Amino acid sequence: QMKRYVEREHRRNELCNHMPLLQTLPEGMVRELFQEARAPTLHSHAFFKESASTDPSMELNLCSQAVTEFYLLAGDTVFDMTRKTEGMYFMASGVSIYFYWSSETPQMTRRRSSRRNTTGSRFIGLMPSMSSSPPPTRSRSKVTMAQTVLEAGEYIAEAALWVKAWRHQGQLQSMVESRALLVSTEDLFKVFQGYANVLANAVVYARCFVQEMNKTASVSGGVTDLPLGHNDEDLEPESRRSRRSYSTRSVKSTRSLRSVQ
């Protein structure tokens, strides 16, 4: 086991061997490199994409001050229900699986993305030993463990940004060597403090998010770390249309606020 641990950590260091080089570059150049490397992944979320178009200088600071890039080996646990919540996660490359308790789905893997990925399909049926029991608010007889594959360009735990004292509702585990981005809740709002319009838009968006999450909880009997509306295929057509328009509606709300200002 010691040999295996040393080999894994050696491989982890190999994946991060470019970081010392960055420390030798001018600060302005490093900030631009971070933006170029990280912004495309963040743009998979409508709020961050819209905020970047509103104020590009804000995104420059966001990518260097509030976003952390880290590398995962197969089997690494990104978070679970016992760990302190740090922020929102984006998958930049690789494949991870999120395990959670569900009252709607049998023990299986759900795919959020319609993109074909044979790598992710190899891990269907894997189950970790969850460190926590089903939430007490759900009947134990009605819940099962479900899985959702996350691929590059997808995100999870957005509630950590907008919901005070959010606790993770499941476990995220890397299945292959992967690269992920963490948007720190604390550092994100430190950046927003310097941009009044972006901060105001974030407040509006957060209210929309919480309202939609409350609706989700009332319908499904609980919430997860997955993006709102991830289970649209199980909803009635009218509810599905409402969920899919959520992101567009919330971003439009921020635009309306900006026009008033």
N, C-alpha and C positions, 0 to 999 in steps of 0.2 A: 504493500500500500504506500509506503514511503517513496519507493521508486516511482510509482505511478503518479503520485502527487508532484514530485520534482519534475517529471517529464511534462506534466500538464502546465505547471507554472513556467517552465522554460518555453513552452509553446506560446503561452500567453504573452510573455515578454517579447517573443519574436514578432507577434502581431502588433505590438506597441513600440517597436524599435525606432519608429520615425519621430516619436515625440521629442526626444532630446534635441534633434535637429531643429525643430520648430523654435526651441528656446534660444537658438543662436540668430534667428532672423529678427528684423525690426518689428516692433509691436504693430505698426500699421499694416505691414505685409501679412503678419499672422492673422490679424482680424479679418482681412480680406480673404485669406485662404479658408478660414473657418466658415465665413459666409458662403463662399463658393461651394464648399464641400457639404455643408449642413442644410442650407436653405432649401434645395430641391426636395429633401426628405420632409422638412417641415411644411412645405407647400401642399403636401397631400391632405392637410387639414385646412378647411376653408377659412377659418378665422386667422390663422397665421399667414396665409397667402394674401388675404385682403389687407391685413395690417401692414405687410411688407410693401404693398402697392401704395398704401397711404403715406408711409414714411420710411423710405429705404434706409435712412441713417439709423432708425430704430432697430431694424433687422440686423444691421452690422453689429450693433452692441448686443443684441439678443443672442446672436450665434456665438459670440465670444465670451459673454458674461453669464448667461443663464442656461446654456446648453453644454452638457458634458457628453463626450463621445467615449464609449467603452466597448471592449471586445469580449465576446463570450465564446467559451468552448462548449462542445456537446455535453449536455447534462447540467450545465450551470443553472442555478436558480436565480432569476432576476429579482423576484419578490414573492412573498407569500403572505398569508393572513396574520403572521406574527411580527412582521417587520414594519418598522416605521415608514410611513408614506413620505416619499421625497418629491414626487412630481409625476409628470406624464412621460410615457415611453413611446418612441418611434422606432420601428424596425428599419434600419438602413440597408441591411443585407442579411441573408440567411433565413432560417425558419425557426420559429418558436411555437410552443403550444401552451395555451392557457387552460388550466383545469379549474372548474368551479362547480358549486352545487346548484342544481337546477330542478325546478318543480315541473318543467315542461318537456324535458328531453331525456330519453333513455341514454344509457352509457354508450356514447359514440362520439365521433369527431365531427364537429360542424365546420364548414368552410365559409369564412366571411367573404373571401375573394372569389370571383368567378374565373380568375386567371388560373390556367392549368399549371400545376406544380407537382411533378412526380416525386420530388424530394420529400415534400410535406406528406404525401399520401403514404409513404413507407411507415409513418409513425402512428397510423390509426390504431387505436386499441391500447396505447401505452397509458399507464396510470401511475401517478406518484403516490406515495403514502402521505396524504394530506395531513398537515400538522394540526389542523383544527377540525372540529366537528361541524356539521351543518349549522348555520345561524339559528339561534334559539327561536327566532320569529317564524321559522318554517317548520312544519311538521316533519319529523324524521321519516315517517312512513311514506311521505309523498315526494321526497327529494332523491335524486340520483346524481352521480358525478358526470358532468359533461365536459367535452373538450372542444376547443376552437383553435384552428391553425392560424398563425399570424405570419405573413410573408413580408418581404421588403415593400416599404411604402405604406404599411398599415401601422396603426397606433393603438394604445391601450392606456387605461387609468387616467383618462382626461378629467374625471371627477376630482382628482387630487388637486387640480388647479383652481377649481371653482367652488368646491364644497369644503367648508371649514371642518377640520378634524376628520377628514375622510380616512377610512380604513380599507385596506385591500380586501376584496371579497373572494379571492382565489389565489392560484399560484401560477406564475409564468416561468417556463423552463425552456432553455435553448436546446434544440435538437441537433444542430450542426454548428460549426464555427460561424459566428454571426457578428454583426456590428450594429450597435443600437445607440440611440440618442436619448438622453434624459433632459427634459425641460424642468428645471428646478422651480417649484412653486415660489419659494422665498426670493430667489434671484430674479425670477420673471417680473415680479411686481416692483423690485428695485429698479429694473430697467424701465418699466412703464411709468415710474414716478417722474421721469424726465421728459415724458411726452404726454401732455394733457389730453389730446384728442384720442390717442391710442388707449390711454387709461379709461377714459369715459366710454369708449366703445367696448372695452373689456368688461366693464360693469354691466352694460346692457346685455352683452352676450352671456355673461354669467347668470343673469336673471332668467334669460331664455332657457339656458341649459338646465338650471335647477327646476324650472317649471316642467320641462319635458321629462326630466328624470322622475319627478313625482308622479307624472302620468304613467310612466313605465312601471313604477313600483305598484301603483294601484291596480294595473291590469295584470301584471305577472306575479305579484306577491313578493317581489324582491328586486334587487339590483345587482349588477356585477361590475367589473372593471372594463367590460367591453364597451365599444362605442354605442350610443343610443341608436336603436333601430337595427342592431345587428341581426335580430331575429325576425326581420320583415316577412320572410317566406311563410311564417306561421300565423300571420295576421290576416284579417279580412281585408279585401281590396281597399275599402275606404280608409281603414287604419293604416295600411301600408303606405298609401299616398300621403297621409298626414305625417308619418314618420320620415319619409324620404325628403319631404320639403322642409324638415326641421333646420338643417344646416343653412339652407338658402334663406329661410325666413330670418334666422338669427343674424346672419351677416347683413341682410337688407336692413335690419333694425339698426345696426351700427352705422350704416350709410345714412339712414334717415336722421340719426342724432347728429352726424357730422354736418349735414346740410343745414340743420337748425342753428348749429354753432356758427 
